[in-house]
Amino acid sequence: MSRKLIPGLLGLLALSALTVLWLSVVLRASAAPPGPDDPGSMPPQRERQGEPEAPLISFIDSPTAQCYQPEPHKDTCYIQWYYLNVTATSPQYIISMTVSIDNRKRAYYGGFFQTSMYVPQEMSSPGFRVACGPPGASGVPDWGASHTYVIRAKETGGLKAANYGSVYCPADIVPVAAVSLAGPLAGSTGITYPFTATVSPITATLPVTYAWSASEQTAITATGGITGVQSFAWSSPGEKQVVVTAFNPAGTATVTHTITVETPISGLAASSESPTILGDATHLTATVAAGSNVVYAWDLGDGDTAAGPAVSHTYPTAGVYTATVSASNGVSAETASTTVIIDGPSGLPLTKHAYLPLLLRAPGTGANGSGQSAPVGRLPELVEVLPR
């Protein structure tokens, strides 16, 4: 070898060494997690089996995965590759190639006596659907979720290889479009009732903030998920309103719910002015010790009914009746009864009758021979017994 060539060869070797070193640095840098300014996606890495630098299958050729968002505010992104390609070790054939994303198998490509397998982008268009994620979901500001993937291949000789990596998706915020509020329509004073707010769509970006306000209550703000729950109690009766506003950075919605709060009924009592003379009206009264918006319904005991806390009724005949009143509101009910006595005319009480025997005697046949009539039998006689 000419001495003139030695310096040139040494220079070439040095240049080659620098090139290898530079490539090593580039590859290491490209395999590092993306920076905040330009996340992109991690280039695929090869899973080595056996010797560190000698994969048992030829290799899988797949360009860097890309994640894109076709439409904003849907939280829908797609991961795709421009192509996927694998070549078997001669003289083997490719059996299959699979794609898994986030540890879930998403695609299977079967081989048929082929030494290589090429899958163009069109075969998986528009790509593999994933969640975009809200800003910072992956820990990288202004970027969405990060998804991992593994591309595996297997050949007839039992040899396997894989490419793996991760890809960052653009951030997306799905706005709160509406909110519903579920809770009781009626309640009692002193009882605590829960109210549940639910936002839609269910894909709305979390967290969602719920701002609560209610009649006679202190305003409350809480952060939660698709649903938020808050409880309220009232000490006074009446119509109360519960209002909740749900929002995230992209949307706001408000809803109002009305609950009628009542004081439960207690201490119901019924009374009447009887005894009453037949033909006169009898006054009946119902009272409660506690209760709001009480409705009274009477069964007067003679087939007639009435409504209200105080009623008047004229009974058709003398006698004894039982009048029953029912008191109710939206949260409780009680019943009570009172006896009503209706006397006969002129203030006389109910007439009573009795049967007394009447002695009959035959003329001139007295028992003592005196010629007085002797009894020959008994006949009943109806007499009216009047009070003294």
Protein Blocks (a to p, Z undefined) as FASTA:
>chain_A
ZZklmmmmmmmmmmmmmmmmmmmmmmmmmmpccdfklnmpaddddddehjfklcfbfbdc
ddddddddfbghklpacdddfbdcdddddfbdcfbdcddeehiafbdcddehiabdcddf
klmcgbjcddebpghklopghiacddddddddddfkopacdddddddddddddddfbdcd
dddfbdcehiacddddddddfkbccddddddddehiacddddddfbdcdddddfbecddd
dddddddfkbccddddddddddddehiacddfbdcdehiacddddddfbdchiacdddeh
nopacedjbdcdddfbgcddddddddddfkbccddddddddddeehiacddddddddddd
dehiafkonopacdfbdcddddddddZZ
